Amino acid sequence: FSLEELHGIFPWLVESIFGSLDGIIVGWNLRCLQGRTNPNEYSVALDFLDPSGPMMKLVYKLQAEEYRYDFPVSYLPGPVKASIQEQVLPECSLYHNKVQFPSSGGLGLNLALNPFEYYMFYFAISLITQKNSPVTHHVSPSNSAYFILVDTYLKCFLPTEGSVLPPPSSNPGGAIPSPTPRSPAVPFSSYGMHHTSLLKRHIAHQPSVNADPASQEIWRSETLLQIFVEMWLHHYSLEMYQKMQSPHVKLEVLHYRLSISSKHHGSPAQSSYQALHAYQESFKPTEEHVLVVRLLVKHLHAFSNSLKPEPLSPSAHSHTASPLEEFKRVVIPRFVQEKLYIFLQHCFGHWPLDASFRAVLEMWLSYLQPWRYAPEKPPQSTEPLPRSVSEKWAAFIQENLLMYTKLFVGFLNRALRTDLVSPKNALMVFRVAKVFAQPNLAEMILKGEQLFLEPELVIPHRQHRIFMSPTLGGSFLSSRSPAVTDASFKVKSHVYSLEGQDFQYKQMFGTEVRNLVLKLAQLICQAQQTAKSISDHSAETMASQSFFSWFRFTPSEVNGSYTGNDLDEIGQDSIKKTDEYLEKALEYLCQIFKLSEAQLTQMMMKCGTAQDENGKKQLPDCIASENGLILTPLGRYQIINGLRRFELQYQGDTELQPIRSYENAALVRLLFRLSSALNERFADQMEVLCSREDFVGRLCRYHLTNPQLVQKIRYSPVVRDRTSQNWGPRISLRFLASYRTLISLLMIYFLASWFYVGPVGCTFIILIGYFLYAVIMTFFFEGWKPHEH
């Protein structure tokens, strides 16, 4: 096709692939496209959208002609959209010289993007706009075509080895120019001193652009990363937005709001109210979104750690350092650190208290451990000892102090509100404790806190310094600028740039956080006890089960009920894993915060470890009050899951208790009438038999009376009528109505018929067996002494 035709169909093609911005058109639904379910479509989509595939060739072909495409500002992240609408230009160079007001009759502001930017904008934002697309089957996000494409683009445009591949072109020797600056369509104020492009900064210092392909094509790497970060991480509330801005920008925004309100609204309060809601954004990241961000974080660590060591000679460095190497040096502090910190804070504060938080947790831990993605490999050793964190990472830890300390406190607050008996929740606590317990890591975090708390000395050359974030301050790109050697200033600059000058820092190794850790350790001890109770209960249940439990028959206890719990379905192996996770987590916490054995012993005593022999008769966890015992959350959990219970007994006549689920209702009523007729006719004879002092009397007293029930009824102020409550010797046939008993009798008859015993012989065997049982129980419970009524 001609370029004019390709220019016309390009926006339609991009929307057909990635879907519309409003989510109505799903497009190819790359997030749900997997090789296992749709292998043909999966392979075709990846080949078509590959960095060297037909779609990218079209992008570069249009790029050479400098075509522009409009992208609505209304679909940008909330803070960016609101600031552009208020004519305050964001600090990201991605938006510079691109904002255009609509022509007469237009509907809103637009960004004029080149083809590469337009394509990547749609690709990145489809992760958010298409999150509610229908899914017909279970999809693993890490196996989807979208996830694979993100990984492919990162490896292509942010390579850890070599340079960025040149774009495919019909001219072998031709080069596609980088975007040229355009005159702004409207005068904008700015957040601060924004950077120019890395490309433009370095082309001026190099005699030949074609000598280094990276110097020409680094704009693709920078643009790709900026788009990914802006679309996936630039979401937060008005309070966080205002905290990030410098004071003079706040004043500019306030003056602008007042001027607009005086011209159009006449009421400053109304304008401020509308501006407040303009910045608010209902942002709920999905688990897939977090997994993609984690992929970005892991790749950026690998990309940054692939930086070549600096040569000893500064002059040699100035001539040999390529723009890509400079980009590796600043990629994390300049582009990612600030927005990722805010994104993690949002997730820690708003994510549901369930196991899905594991995705956020692993993404956070991936950022905290850049040494895992360093090119050097750990030495091979026979013992799997934890690898010590090298001192060379101290600068990274100090410049990311809040990532370690404040977010750790946020995780503690979440862990204190979760059910640690769940294996998935216990695993999350174990993972965090294991990461922070790595040798030398806690010491480096403590050193960073000490540097931050170090008093600021009044030195003439430091009096007028301002703490600024990397996005607002001087250049990170040129080694010719004087290096900042003051580690304390670096840490303070990091903290104040993210949280503001009035931030009250909470020490990770201070008293307040230490108390939170002690509460978590106490909660871990309680969870271990609960898990042990579940394990013991499950073991007893398994031991007491018989063949009839397959039919859901339970023993016919008078006061018994089914005490199963939801965690029984987990199984013994998972309960054992929970105990292992919690035990290891407690051990790691003791290492990190130097908890002593005496403190652990005291916590165990507070948890109420004084149990009886088997732990069965311990009451649920309660608090004594004026109105009696009040269940604690732990006590309610124990009752719901059948771990403990109050001793409640049926106080009435056992023959008149409600019909149970394991009984046949018709047989219960029929046998009650039969036993009532027998008891009424032979009441006197049973009285005489039970009054005898020989073996027959003991046998009758054991099987025809219930001494405890007789005593309760005899001294009860309520029961006075003997006809309604027969508390003397009597025959009970209700046990015959149990399904368990009926099936047992049927099986005995089948076995007897198998051995040609016959019904009469079978009945005789049953009677002999029951008689022997009655004699044994009589000797065991009654002894040889007569029972005294």
Secondary structure as GFF3:
##gff-version 3
##sequence-region A 1 789
A	DSSP	alpha_helix	3	18	.	.	.	ID=ss1
A	DSSP	three_ten_helix	30	32	.	.	.	ID=ss2
A	DSSP	alpha_helix	39	49	.	.	.	ID=ss3
A	DSSP	alpha_helix	54	63	.	.	.	ID=ss4
A	DSSP	beta_strand	69	72	.	.	.	ID=ss5
A	DSSP	three_ten_helix	73	75	.	.	.	ID=ss6
A	DSSP	alpha_helix	78	85	.	.	.	ID=ss7
A	DSSP	beta_strand	88	89	.	.	.	ID=ss8
A	DSSP	three_ten_helix	93	95	.	.	.	ID=ss9
A	DSSP	beta_strand	99	100	.	.	.	ID=ss10
A	DSSP	beta_strand	110	113	.	.	.	ID=ss11
A	DSSP	alpha_helix	115	129	.	.	.	ID=ss12
A	DSSP	three_ten_helix	141	143	.	.	.	ID=ss13
A	DSSP	alpha_helix	145	157	.	.	.	ID=ss14
A	DSSP	beta_strand	189	190	.	.	.	ID=ss15
A	DSSP	alpha_helix	198	203	.	.	.	ID=ss16
A	DSSP	three_ten_helix	209	211	.	.	.	ID=ss17
A	DSSP	alpha_helix	213	233	.	.	.	ID=ss18
A	DSSP	alpha_helix	238	244	.	.	.	ID=ss19
A	DSSP	alpha_helix	247	260	.	.	.	ID=ss20
A	DSSP	pi_helix	261	265	.	.	.	ID=ss21
A	DSSP	alpha_helix	268	279	.	.	.	ID=ss22
A	DSSP	alpha_helix	287	305	.	.	.	ID=ss23
A	DSSP	alpha_helix	314	320	.	.	.	ID=ss24
A	DSSP	alpha_helix	323	330	.	.	.	ID=ss25
A	DSSP	pi_helix	331	336	.	.	.	ID=ss26
A	DSSP	alpha_helix	337	350	.	.	.	ID=ss27
A	DSSP	three_ten_helix	355	357	.	.	.	ID=ss28
A	DSSP	alpha_helix	358	368	.	.	.	ID=ss29
A	DSSP	three_ten_helix	370	373	.	.	.	ID=ss30
A	DSSP	three_ten_helix	391	393	.	.	.	ID=ss31
A	DSSP	alpha_helix	394	399	.	.	.	ID=ss32
A	DSSP	alpha_helix	401	415	.	.	.	ID=ss33
A	DSSP	alpha_helix	423	436	.	.	.	ID=ss34
A	DSSP	alpha_helix	441	453	.	.	.	ID=ss35
A	DSSP	three_ten_helix	460	462	.	.	.	ID=ss36
A	DSSP	alpha_helix	487	499	.	.	.	ID=ss37
A	DSSP	alpha_helix	511	544	.	.	.	ID=ss38
A	DSSP	three_ten_helix	547	551	.	.	.	ID=ss39
A	DSSP	three_ten_helix	566	570	.	.	.	ID=ss40
A	DSSP	alpha_helix	572	593	.	.	.	ID=ss41
A	DSSP	alpha_helix	597	606	.	.	.	ID=ss42
A	DSSP	beta_strand	622	625	.	.	.	ID=ss43
A	DSSP	beta_strand	628	631	.	.	.	ID=ss44
A	DSSP	alpha_helix	633	640	.	.	.	ID=ss45
A	DSSP	three_ten_helix	654	656	.	.	.	ID=ss46
A	DSSP	alpha_helix	665	681	.	.	.	ID=ss47
A	DSSP	alpha_helix	683	691	.	.	.	ID=ss48
A	DSSP	alpha_helix	695	704	.	.	.	ID=ss49
A	DSSP	alpha_helix	707	714	.	.	.	ID=ss50
A	DSSP	three_ten_helix	734	737	.	.	.	ID=ss51
A	DSSP	alpha_helix	739	754	.	.	.	ID=ss52
A	DSSP	alpha_helix	758	782	.	.	.	ID=ss53
###
